[in-house]
């Protein structure tokens, strides 16, 4: 879709220091001081300092300075925001202030909503989209239901792509990144076609000739036994499995925009985009970083360590020839395609604005990967393929006044229709059945077929009153009604797995779910002076319930193991935003406390390679965020910025959560799941053999460090000739945290500091700019999410458990890129 856009996001106070494209004759360039960014956090144009919302705003110039061309790059330098990429399930987890959805279920939508040009994109795989040539990017922290709808319980990433301007603009950009030997280029042309019509076309492509991670895989043997029952003695065949790819990728994106303004009051903007993203190993960034013995349980030749290295194998070629959606040579790989059309209409009268956003977006993801993320021999190998696609049509209409007098109002409606199709095929256990029909089932252990169709209707409104000067009272609510119709079927399971009670094939589970929700909010804003904003807000939010399309159906499972309830949030936020010393100093302070109920989590059972989606009771986040920016008039072009953030995210009462593999009763695995009542009770040694549940109460949520912060500076020096030099350095600090949602202490990520920097030179005519950009210059490895490694760990719920190996989805190592840009 748009282009892999992300990079170094900067906090709300880090508001666009003087940029290379800025008019050098402007007062800002001549005198220094702090510039503002316009945001639409309340669906109306306001500055970051005026809007009563905790917002991180990144200008187009800032994104270009650090090549922020995808959301992962944005998260990599933004305190309290993280993104973890995975090869399966939802494809990613987006976390804000310690709240996010984990990745192993494709049915889970994100708690951090992604909005592109006013339209909602809720899938974790949105991180594969192309987000380049942007107008701005905003990160709104905390619940945001009123203006952005469902699935915004933790926050919103709002992306606005660039529109055509009123004059010809041509941009060409090329770069080379040295670590992955990546070549990339962009071409942008924007031009008026008439007095009322303009066009903008932007394209980007890149290709890596190396991977970011060292591949430790070696040729392995995967044996299969041709049999249909545990008693039968079948023929053993040895299959050769070569090392997997190193994660190198290529991508291409194109977006076209038409902007039509036939009158002073009517504006129509039509955007269409297409993208494709491919890599040769979707699990190349999965690292087994903790093992009880120091080496992996599946292959003692591979050490467990926190390094930029991983190991995996291809599907054996003769097996890949039969497995659906497998590459002919068995090579691991992932292909993500997407396209979208978005029409925005705005009718702006003197005191009333009516707007409409119509959107259709589609994506398809196919992958083939080594499911245990380990180069190993023997029947424990897991080779999986998947084909899934997602369709979404949405229509939003809203009307809002802008009288600026005693009152203003907003009212609107929203409709969305979605469909997700999911199919998967897994080879594992050394299973073979030459009698299986069709022939592609010969080596399968299991296959899945699932679908969910959804419809959403919403009505929302807000009333703003100004009873006295400089005071604003705002209150509103959103009503949401949803329906989701789903089915799940395992068309085939190997007879041995059926006899073992692991899979139950041929049975179709059907689910018809309906949800309704009211999400109110209220805000009080006081502006004692034009440069000070004080606000307090009560907010609520709602995240859709649903169906786990990628689950496992066994004789002991039921519909309750696939369905999950909505996640809800409510709480308070207050803040003060100040711009002092004649716009030279900015200080912002925000405090918040939010409670989350029915937190949605998906758990991976490493012993049987199965997934369970649950509602994990409650959680609470509370914290304080301090932001600073200093841009003195005495030193034009200089900008110092930083933040310190304290966030405490802990579970409340959360019984019934699965135990991590190897967790003993003394470590908290002391509850027993009771399917008949869908609840848990204490372990009873007189009647129970093994406990299988825990209460997460008091434990931290995943990816939730108590302390985060950043400190950076930028400087633009203007020479007498008119040429400019730009320098920038940004450091990000993260305290320690658990990389899992289930309290496993062995997943703890130690505190770290990462460093980004850039230097650029712009010619006097501003036609050419040369840059060198470095990211994670401290070369810090850190885990962003993870799970128990398949086929490891034992004794869960007993007094003699053995901890499973831990697989983490990790950061990108140090990168340095050279970039040149031409503008006309």
C-alpha positions in Angstrom: 0.0 0.0 0.0 1.7 3.3 0.9 5.3 2.5 1.5 7.3 1.0 4.2 7.3 4.2 6.2 8.7 4.6 9.5 11.7 5.6 11.3 12.7 7.9 14.0 9.5 9.3 15.6 10.0 12.2 17.9 7.8 13.2 20.9 5.2 15.9 20.7 7.5 18.5 21.8 10.1 17.5 19.1 8.3 19.6 16.6 10.1 20.1 13.4 13.3 22.0 13.9 14.3 24.2 10.9 14.3 21.8 8.0 16.3 21.9 4.7 13.1 22.7 2.7 12.3 25.7 4.8 12.3 29.2 3.4 15.6 30.7 4.6 14.0 34.1 4.6 11.3 33.1 7.1 11.4 34.5 10.7 11.9 31.0 12.0 15.1 30.5 10.0 16.4 33.9 10.9 15.6 34.0 14.6 15.3 30.4 15.7 12.6 29.4 18.1 10.1 26.6 18.1 7.9 25.8 15.2 4.5 24.1 15.4 2.9 21.1 13.7 -0.8 21.1 12.9 -2.5 17.8 14.0 -6.0 16.4 13.6 -6.2 14.5 16.9 -9.8 15.7 17.3 -10.6 15.7 13.6 -10.1 19.4 13.4 -6.9 21.3 12.7 -5.1 22.3 15.9 -1.5 22.8 17.0 0.1 20.1 19.1 0.3 22.6 22.0 -3.4 23.5 21.8 -5.0 20.1 21.5 -5.9 18.4 24.8 -4.4 15.1 23.8 -1.1 13.4 24.5 0.3 13.4 21.0 3.7 12.7 19.3 3.8 14.6 16.0 6.4 14.1 13.3 6.8 16.5 10.5 7.5 15.5 6.9 11.0 17.1 7.2 11.8 15.1 10.3 10.7 11.8 8.6 12.9 12.6 5.7 15.9 13.5 7.9 16.0 10.0 9.4 14.4 8.1 6.5 11.4 7.1 8.6 10.0 4.9 5.9 8.2 2.3 8.0 6.4 2.1 11.3 9.1 -0.1 12.8 11.7 2.7 12.4 9.3 5.1 14.1 8.9 2.8 17.0 12.6 2.2 17.3 13.2 5.7 18.6 9.9 6.5 20.3 9.7 6.0 24.0 6.7 3.9 25.2 6.0 2.7 21.6 7.2 -0.6 20.3 6.5 -2.9 17.3 7.4 -6.6 17.1 7.3 -8.4 13.8 6.5 -12.1 13.5 6.2 -14.5 10.6 2.7 -15.9 11.5 -0.5 -14.9 13.3 -1.3 -11.2 13.1 2.2 -10.5 11.8 3.0 -7.9 14.4 2.3 -6.4 17.8 2.0 -2.7 18.3 2.4 -1.6 22.0 1.8 1.8 23.6 2.3 2.4 27.3 2.5 -1.3 27.9 -0.8 -2.2 26.2 -0.9 -4.2 23.0 -2.1 -7.4 21.3 0.3 -10.2 21.0 1.0 -11.7 17.6 0.2 -15.4 17.4 -3.5 -15.2 16.4 -4.6 -13.7 13.1 -8.0 -13.1 14.6 -6.7 -10.5 17.1 -6.9 -6.9 15.9 -4.4 -4.4 17.3 -5.0 -2.3 20.5 -3.1 0.5 18.7 -5.2 1.5 15.7 -3.5 2.6 12.4 -5.4 5.3 10.5 -4.3 6.2 7.0 -5.8 9.3 5.4 -8.8 9.0 7.7 -9.5 5.3 7.1 -8.9 2.5 9.6 -6.3 -0.3 9.0 -6.5 -2.6 12.0 -4.3 -5.6 11.0 -0.9 -6.1 12.5 0.4 -6.8 9.0 -0.2 -3.1 8.2 3.5 -2.6 9.1 4.2 -4.1 5.7 2.5 -1.2 4.0 4.4 1.6 2.2 4.3 4.8 4.3 6.5 7.3 2.4 6.0 10.7 1.0 4.0 11.7 4.0 2.5 15.0 5.1 2.7 14.1 8.8 2.5 11.3 11.3 0.8 11.5 14.7 0.9 9.0 17.6 -2.0 9.6 20.0 -1.5 7.9 23.4 -4.3 6.3 25.4 -7.9 5.5 24.5 -9.1 7.3 21.4 -12.6 5.8 20.7 -14.6 8.9 20.1 -12.8 10.2 17.0 -11.1 7.0 15.7 -13.5 4.2 16.6 -13.1 0.7 17.8 -9.8 -1.0 18.4 -8.1 2.2 19.8 -7.9 1.1 23.4 -4.1 1.8 23.7 -3.8 4.6 21.1 -3.7 5.6 17.5 -1.1 6.0 14.8 -2.5 8.5 12.3 -0.8 8.8 9.0 -1.5 11.5 6.4 0.1 11.1 3.0 1.2 14.1 0.9 -1.3 15.9 -1.4 -0.5 17.7 -4.7 0.6 21.3 -4.3 0.0 24.4 -6.4 3.2 24.2 -8.3 5.4 21.7 -10.1 7.5 19.6 -7.7 9.9 16.8 -8.8 11.8 14.7 -6.2 14.2 11.9 -6.9 15.9 10.1 -4.1 18.4 7.2 -4.0 20.3 5.5 -1.2 22.4 2.6 -0.1 22.4 0.9 3.3 25.6 -0.9 4.1 24.7 -3.6 6.6 22.1 -5.3 4.5 23.5 -4.0 1.2 20.2 -2.4 0.4 19.6 -0.2 -2.6 16.5 2.0 -2.6 15.0 4.8 -4.6 12.0 7.1 -4.7 10.5 9.2 -7.4 7.8 11.8 -6.7 6.2 14.2 -9.2 3.4 16.7 -8.2 1.9 19.2 -10.5 -1.3 21.2 -11.1 -3.2 20.0 -14.1 -5.5 23.0 -14.1 -6.6 25.8 -11.8 -8.8 23.3 -9.9 -7.1 19.9 -10.4 -3.7 18.6 -9.2 -1.9 15.2 -9.4 0.8 13.6 -7.3 2.5 10.3 -8.1 5.0 8.7 -5.7 6.9 5.5 -6.1 9.5 3.7 -4.0 11.4 0.4 -4.5 14.2 -1.3 -2.6 16.2 -4.5 -2.6 18.5 -6.1 -0.1 21.5 -8.2 -1.2 22.1 -9.4 2.3 20.2 -10.0 5.5 20.5 -8.1 8.8 20.9 -11.4 10.7 23.6 -14.0 10.4 22.1 -17.4 9.4 23.5 -20.3 11.4 21.4 -23.0 9.7 23.1 -26.0 8.3 21.9 -28.9 6.2 19.7 -31.2 8.3 17.8 -34.5 7.9 14.0 -34.7 8.3 12.8 -38.3 8.5 9.2 -39.3 7.7 7.5 -42.6 8.4 4.7 -43.7 6.0 2.0 -45.0 8.3 -1.6 -44.4 9.3 -1.6 -45.8 12.9 0.7 -45.9 15.9 0.8 -49.7 15.7 1.9 -49.8 12.0 5.5 -50.1 11.0 6.0 -47.9 8.0 8.8 -47.1 5.5 11.2 -44.5 6.7 12.4 -41.9 4.2 15.1 -39.4 4.9 14.6 -35.9 3.4 17.3 -33.3 3.0 16.6 -29.9 4.5 18.9 -27.0 3.5 19.6 -23.8 5.5 16.9 -21.1 5.2 17.3 -17.7 3.8 18.9 -14.8 5.7 15.9 -12.5 5.6 16.9 -10.3 2.6 13.9 -8.4 1.2 12.6 -6.4 -1.7 9.6 -4.1 -2.1 7.9 -1.8 -4.5 5.1 0.7 -3.8 3.3 3.3 -5.9 0.6 5.8 -4.9 -1.3 8.3 -7.1 -3.3 11.2 -5.7 -5.8 13.5 -7.5 -6.9 16.6 -5.7 -9.9 18.6 -7.1 -11.1 21.9 -5.8 -13.9 23.1 -8.1 -15.0 25.8 -5.6 -13.6 27.5 -2.6 -15.7 25.3 -0.4 -15.5 21.8 -2.0 -12.4 19.6 -2.0 -12.1 16.0 -3.3 -9.0 13.9 -2.8 -8.7 10.5 -4.5 -5.8 8.2 -3.6 -5.0 4.8 -5.0 -2.0 2.7 -4.0 -0.4 -0.7 -4.6 2.4 -2.4 -2.9 4.3 -5.7 -2.7 6.8 -6.8 -0.1 8.8 -10.0 -0.3 11.6 -11.6 1.9 13.3 -15.0 1.8 12.8 -15.8 5.5 10.0 -14.3 7.6 11.5 -15.6 10.8 15.0 -14.4 10.2 14.7 -12.0 13.1 13.5 -14.7 15.5 16.3 -15.4 18.0 16.4 -18.2 20.6 18.0 -16.1 23.3 17.4 -18.0 26.6 17.9 -21.7 27.3 18.2 -23.4 30.7 21.3 -25.3 29.5 22.8 -22.4 27.4 22.2 -24.3 24.2 19.0 -25.0 22.3 17.1 -28.1 23.3 16.6 -29.0 19.6 20.2 -28.6 18.5 23.0 -28.4 21.2 25.4 -27.1 18.5 23.5 -23.8 18.5 24.1 -21.6 21.5 21.4 -19.4 23.1 22.5 -15.8 23.1 21.4 -12.3 22.5 23.0 -11.7 19.1 21.9 -10.8 15.6 21.9 -14.4 14.5 19.2 -17.0 13.9 18.9 -20.5 12.4 16.2 -22.2 10.4 15.9 -24.6 7.5 14.0 -24.9 4.2 11.2 -27.3 3.7 12.7 -30.5 2.0 12.4 -30.0 -1.7 10.4 -33.2 -2.3 8.0 -32.3 0.5 7.7 -28.7 -0.7 6.7 -30.0 -4.1 3.4 -31.3 -2.6 2.7 -28.7 0.1 0.3 -25.9 -0.9 1.9 -22.5 -1.3 5.4 -23.8 -0.8 8.3 -22.6 -3.0 9.4 -25.2 -5.4 13.0 -25.2 -3.9 11.7 -25.3 -0.4 13.1 -21.8 0.4 11.4 -20.0 3.2 9.7 -16.8 2.2 6.9 -14.3 2.7 5.0 -12.2 0.1 2.6 -9.4 1.1 0.5 -7.6 -1.5 -1.9 -4.8 -0.9 -3.9 -2.2 -2.7 -6.4 0.4 -1.6 -8.5 3.3 -2.9 -9.5 6.2 -0.6 -11.8 9.1 -1.5 -12.0 12.1 0.9 -14.6 14.8 0.4 -14.7 18.0 2.3 -17.4 20.7 2.1 -16.2 23.6 4.1 -18.7 26.5 4.7 -18.1 29.5 6.9 -19.1 27.7 10.1 -19.9 24.1 9.1 -17.7 21.4 7.6 -19.1 18.2 6.2 -16.6 15.5 5.4 -16.7 12.0 4.0 -14.1 9.2 3.8 -14.7 6.2 1.6 -12.1 3.4 1.7 -11.6 0.0 0.3 -8.4 -1.9 1.2 -7.2 -5.4 0.5 -4.1 -7.4 1.4 -2.9 -10.9 0.9 -0.1 -12.6 2.8 1.5 -15.9 1.9 4.4 -17.4 3.7 6.5 -20.5 4.1 8.7 -20.8 7.2 10.5 -23.1 9.6 7.9 -23.1 12.4 10.3 -23.9 15.2 12.8 -21.2 14.1 15.7 -23.7 14.6 18.0 -25.6 12.3 17.5 -29.1 13.7 17.3 -32.7 12.5 14.7 -35.3 13.4 10.9 -35.5 13.3 10.5 -32.4 15.6 10.9 -30.2 12.6 7.9 -28.0 11.7 7.4 -26.6 8.2 4.3 -24.4 7.7 2.7 -22.5 4.9 -0.2 -20.0 4.9 -2.4 -18.1 2.5 -4.6 -15.4 4.0 -6.4 -12.4 2.6 -8.3 -9.5 4.1 -10.9 -7.2 2.6 -12.3 -4.1 4.2 -14.8 -1.4 2.9 -15.6 1.5 5.1 -17.6 4.7 4.9 -17.6 7.6 7.4 -19.5 10.8 7.3 -19.2 13.6 9.8 -20.4 17.2 10.2 -18.8 19.7 12.6 -19.3 23.3 13.3 -16.5 25.9 13.9 -18.3 28.9 15.2 -15.6 29.7 17.8 -18.4 31.1 20.0 -20.3 29.6 23.0 -20.7 26.2 21.4 -19.5 23.9 18.7 -20.7 20.4 17.8 -19.7 17.3 15.8 -21.9 14.4 14.7 -21.1 11.4 12.4 -21.7 7.9 11.4 -19.5 5.0 10.3 -20.0 1.7 8.5 -17.4 -1.1 7.9 -17.6 -4.5 6.2 -14.7 -6.9 6.4 -13.8 -10.5 5.4 -10.8 -12.5 6.4 -10.0 -15.8 4.7 -7.3 -18.0 6.3 -5.8 -21.3 5.2 -2.7 -23.0 6.6 -0.9 -26.3 6.1 1.7 -27.8 8.6 4.2 -30.5 8.1 5.6 -31.9 11.4 6.3 -34.9 13.5 7.9 -36.9 10.7 4.4 -37.9 9.6 3.7 -39.3 6.1 0.6 -41.0 4.7 0.9 -42.1 1.1 -2.8 -43.1 1.0 -4.0 -39.5 1.8 -6.0 -37.8 -0.9 -5.6 -35.4 -2.5 -1.8 -36.0 -2.9 -0.8 -32.7 -1.3 -1.8 -34.1 2.1 0.8 -36.8 2.0 3.2 -35.1 4.5 0.8 -32.9 6.4 0.2 -33.2 10.1 -2.7 -30.8 9.9 -4.5 -28.2 7.8 -6.8 -25.3 8.6 -9.6 -23.4 6.8 -11.2 -20.5 8.5 -13.1 -17.3 7.7 -14.6 -14.3 9.5 -17.1 -11.8 8.0 -17.7 -8.7 10.0 -20.0 -5.7 10.0 -19.7 -2.5 12.1 -22.1 0.3 12.5 -21.3 3.4 14.7 -22.8 6.7 15.6 -20.8 9.4 17.4 -21.1 13.0 18.5 -19.5 15.7 20.6 -20.6 18.9 22.1 -18.2 21.7 23.0 -19.2 24.6 25.1 -17.2 27.6 26.3 -19.0 28.9 29.4 -16.3 31.5 30.2 -13.3 33.0 28.4 -10.4 30.5 27.8 -12.4 27.5 29.2 -13.7 24.8 27.0 -15.9 21.8 28.1 -16.2 19.0 25.6 -18.3 15.8 26.0 -19.2 13.1 23.5 -19.8 9.4 23.0 -19.6 6.7 20.3 -22.1 3.9 20.0 -20.8 0.8 18.2 -22.7 -2.3 17.0 -20.8 -5.2 15.5 -21.5 -8.7 14.2 -18.9 -11.3 13.3 -19.8 -14.6 11.6 -17.0 -17.2 11.6 -16.2 -20.8 10.9 -13.2 -23.0 11.5 -12.4 -26.4 9.9 -9.5 -28.7 9.9 -10.0 -30.4 6.5 -7.3 -32.9 7.2 -5.2 -34.2 10.1 -2.9 -37.2 10.0 -4.5 -40.3 11.5 -1.8 -40.6 14.2 -2.5 -37.1 15.4 -6.2 -37.9 15.5 -5.6 -41.0 17.5 -3.4 -39.1 19.9 -6.3 -36.7 20.5 -4.4 -33.6 19.3 -6.5 -32.7 16.2 -10.2 -33.3 15.4 -10.6 -33.0 11.6 -13.7 -32.7 9.5 -15.8 -30.9 12.2 -16.8 -27.3 11.4 -17.1 -24.9 14.2 -19.4 -22.0 13.6 -19.6 -18.8 15.5 -22.1 -15.9 15.3 -21.1 -13.0 17.6 -22.8 -9.7 18.3 -21.3 -6.8 20.3 -22.6 -3.4 21.4 -20.7 -0.7 23.2 -21.0 2.9 24.4 -17.7 4.8 24.7 -18.1 8.2 26.3 -15.5 10.8 27.0 -15.3 14.3 28.5 -12.5 16.9 28.5 -12.0 20.2 30.3 -9.5 22.6 28.7 -8.2 25.9 30.2 -5.9 28.3 28.4 -4.9 31.0 30.9 -2.6 32.4 28.2 -2.1 31.7 24.5 1.1 29.8 25.3 -0.3 27.6 28.1 -2.9 24.8 27.8 -4.1 22.9 30.8 -6.5 19.9 30.4 -8.1 17.0 32.1 -10.0 14.2 30.4 -12.0 11.1 31.1 -11.8 8.6 28.3 -13.1 5.2 27.4 -12.5 2.8 24.5 -13.6 -0.5 23.1 -11.8 -3.2 21.2 -13.8 -5.7 19.2 -14.3 -9.2 20.4 -13.8 -11.9 17.8 -12.7 -15.4 16.7 -9.3 -17.0 16.6 -9.0 -18.1 13.0 -5.6 -19.6 13.5 -6.5 -21.8 16.6 -6.3 -25.6 17.0 -9.4 -27.8 17.3 -9.0 -30.9 19.4 -11.5 -33.3 21.1 -10.9 -31.4 24.4 -11.5 -28.0 22.7 -14.7 -26.2 22.1 -16.1 -23.0 20.7 -15.1 -21.1 23.9 -11.4 -21.7 22.9 -11.9 -19.8 19.7 -14.3 -16.9 20.8 -13.1 -14.0 22.9 -14.9 -11.0 24.3 -14.3 -7.3 23.7 -11.5 -5.5 25.5 -12.4 -2.2 27.2 -10.6 0.7 28.7 -11.5 3.6 30.9 -9.6 6.2 32.9 -8.2 9.7 33.3 -5.5 11.8 31.7 -4.4 15.4 32.6 -1.7 17.6 31.3 -0.2 21.0 31.0 1.5 22.2 27.7 3.6 25.3 27.8 5.6 27.4 25.3 7.8 29.8 27.2 10.5 32.4 26.7 9.2 33.9 23.5 8.7 30.4 22.0 12.2 29.3 22.8 11.3 26.7 25.5 8.6 24.0 25.5 7.7 22.0 28.6 4.8 19.5 28.6 3.7 17.3 31.5 1.1 14.5 31.3 -0.2 12.2 33.9 -2.6 9.3 33.3 -4.3 6.2 34.8 -6.3 3.7 32.7 -7.9 0.4 33.6 -8.3 -2.3 31.0 -10.8 -5.1 31.3 -11.0 -8.4 29.4 -7.5 -7.8 28.0 -7.2 -10.0 24.9 -4.2 -12.3 24.8 -3.2 -15.2 22.6 -1.0 -18.0 24.0 1.2 -20.4 22.2 1.5 -23.9 23.6 5.0 -25.0 22.7 4.4 -28.7 23.6 1.8 -29.3 20.9 2.3 -26.2 18.7 -1.2 -24.9 19.5 -2.7 -21.5 20.1 -5.4 -20.4 22.6 -7.0 -16.9 22.7 -8.2 -15.7 26.1 -9.5 -12.6 27.9 -6.9 -12.2 30.7 -8.9 -10.3 33.3 -7.8 -6.7 34.0 -4.7 -4.5 33.8 -3.9 -1.0 34.7 -1.4 1.5 33.3 -0.5 4.7 35.1 2.3 7.1 34.6 3.8 10.5 34.1 5.4 11.9 30.9 7.7 15.0 30.8 8.7 16.5 27.5 11.1 19.3 26.7 12.3 21.3 23.7 14.7 24.2 23.6 15.3 26.3 20.5 17.1 29.6 21.3 16.8 32.7 19.2 20.5 33.3 19.8 21.4 30.2 17.9 19.1 29.9 14.9 18.7 26.3 13.7 19.6 24.7 17.0 17.1 22.4 18.7 17.5 20.4 21.9 14.7 17.9 22.9 14.1 15.2 25.3 11.6 13.3 27.4 11.4 11.2 30.6 8.5 8.8 30.9 7.4 6.6 33.8 4.8 3.9 33.1 3.6 1.2 35.4 1.6 -1.4 33.5 0.4 -4.3 35.7 -2.3 -7.0 35.6 -5.1 -6.8 38.0 -7.0 -9.9 38.9 -6.4 -12.2 35.9 -7.1 -15.8 36.8 -7.3 -18.5 34.1 -4.2 -17.3 32.2 -2.1 -20.2 30.7 1.1 -21.2 32.3 4.4 -20.7 30.4 6.1 -24.0 29.5 8.0 -25.5 32.4 6.3 -23.2 35.0 6.0 -25.0 38.3 3.3 -24.8 41.0 5.7 -22.8 43.2 6.2 -20.3 40.4 2.5 -19.7 40.2 1.1 -22.4 37.9 -1.3 -23.6 40.6 -4.8 -23.3 39.0 -6.7 -25.9 37.1 -8.9 -25.0 34.1 -12.5 -26.3 34.4 -14.0 -26.3 30.8 -17.5 -26.9 32.1 -17.6 -23.6 33.9 -15.1 -21.8 31.7 -13.2 -20.9 34.9 -10.2 -21.9 37.0 -9.9 -23.2 40.5 -7.0 -23.9 42.9 -4.9 -27.0 42.3 -6.1 -30.0 44.4 -3.3 -32.5 45.0 -5.9 -35.2 45.9 -7.7 -35.1 42.6 -5.5 -33.2 40.1 -2.3 -34.5 38.5 -1.2 -31.3 36.7 -2.0 -27.6 37.1 -2.4 -25.6 33.8 -3.4 -22.1 34.7 -2.1 -19.1 36.7 -3.2 -15.7 38.0 -1.2 -12.9 36.4 -2.2 -10.4 39.2 0.6 -8.0 40.0 2.8 -9.1 37.1 3.8 -6.6 34.3 2.3 -6.7 30.9 4.5 -7.4 27.9 6.9 -4.8 26.5 6.2 -2.4 29.4 9.4 -0.9 30.9 8.8 1.3 33.9 11.2 4.0 32.6 11.8 5.2 29.0 13.2 8.4 27.6 15.1 10.2 24.9 17.5 13.0 24.4 18.5 14.6 21.1 19.6 17.6 19.3 19.6 19.0 15.8 21.4 21.9 14.2 21.1 23.6 10.9 23.9 25.8 9.9 23.3 28.3 7.1 26.4 29.5 5.1 26.8 32.8 3.4 26.5 31.1 0.1 23.0 29.8 1.0 24.1 26.2 1.4 23.1 24.4 4.6 24.4 21.6 6.8 22.1 19.6 9.0 23.2 17.6 12.0 21.0 15.4 14.2 21.6 13.0 17.1 18.9 11.2 19.1 19.4 8.7 21.9 16.5 6.5 23.3 16.6 4.7 26.6 14.5 1.8 27.7 14.4 0.2 31.1 14.1 -3.6 31.5 10.8 -5.4 30.7 9.3 -8.8 30.1 9.0 -9.7 26.4 6.0 -12.0 27.1 2.5 -11.4 28.2 2.5 -14.3 30.6 5.0 -13.2 33.3 7.8 -15.5 32.3 10.9 -14.1 34.1 13.3 -15.8 31.7 12.1 -13.5 28.9 13.4 -10.3 30.7 15.0 -7.8 28.4 17.7 -5.8 30.1 17.8 -2.0 29.9 19.5 -0.5 26.8 20.3 2.8 25.0 20.1 3.1 21.2 21.5 6.0 19.2 20.5 7.5 15.9 22.3 10.2 14.0 22.3 12.0 10.7 24.3 14.6 8.8 23.2 16.3 5.6 24.4 19.0 3.2 22.0 21.0 1.0 23.2 23.1 -1.9 22.4 26.8 -2.1 19.7 26.4 -4.7 18.2 23.6 -2.6 18.1 21.2 -5.6 20.5 18.7 -4.0 20.8 17.2 -0.6 23.4 14.6 0.5 22.9 12.7 3.8 24.4 10.0 5.9 22.0 8.4 8.3 22.8 5.9 11.1 20.4 4.0 13.2 21.0 1.9 16.4 24.6 3.0 16.3 25.1 1.4 19.7 24.2 -1.9 18.0 22.0 -3.0 20.8 20.1 -6.3 20.5 16.7 -6.3 22.3 13.7 -8.5 22.2 10.3 -7.1 21.2 7.9 -9.9 22.1 8.4 -13.7 21.9 7.2 -17.1 23.0 8.2 -20.5 24.2 10.2 -22.3 21.5 8.3 -25.2 20.0 9.1 -28.7 21.3 10.9 -27.4 24.4 10.1 -27.3 28.1 8.3 -29.9 30.2 6.7 -30.6 33.5 4.4 -27.6 33.3 2.1 -27.4 36.4 4.2 -29.9 38.4 6.9 -29.5 41.0 9.7 -30.4 38.6 9.2 -28.2 35.5 11.9 -27.6 32.9 11.7 -24.1 31.4 11.3 -23.9 27.7 13.8 -22.2 25.4 12.7 -18.6 24.6 12.4 -17.2 21.1 12.3 -13.5 20.7 11.5 -11.2 17.8 14.4 -8.8 17.9 15.6 -5.4 16.8 17.5 -4.5 13.7 21.3 -4.1 14.2 23.4 -1.0 13.5 22.6 0.4 10.0 24.3 3.2 8.1 23.0 4.5 4.8 24.1 7.2 2.3 21.3 9.1 0.6 21.1 11.7 -2.1 18.0 13.7 -2.9 17.2 15.9 -5.9 14.4 18.5 -5.8 13.0 20.7 -8.5 
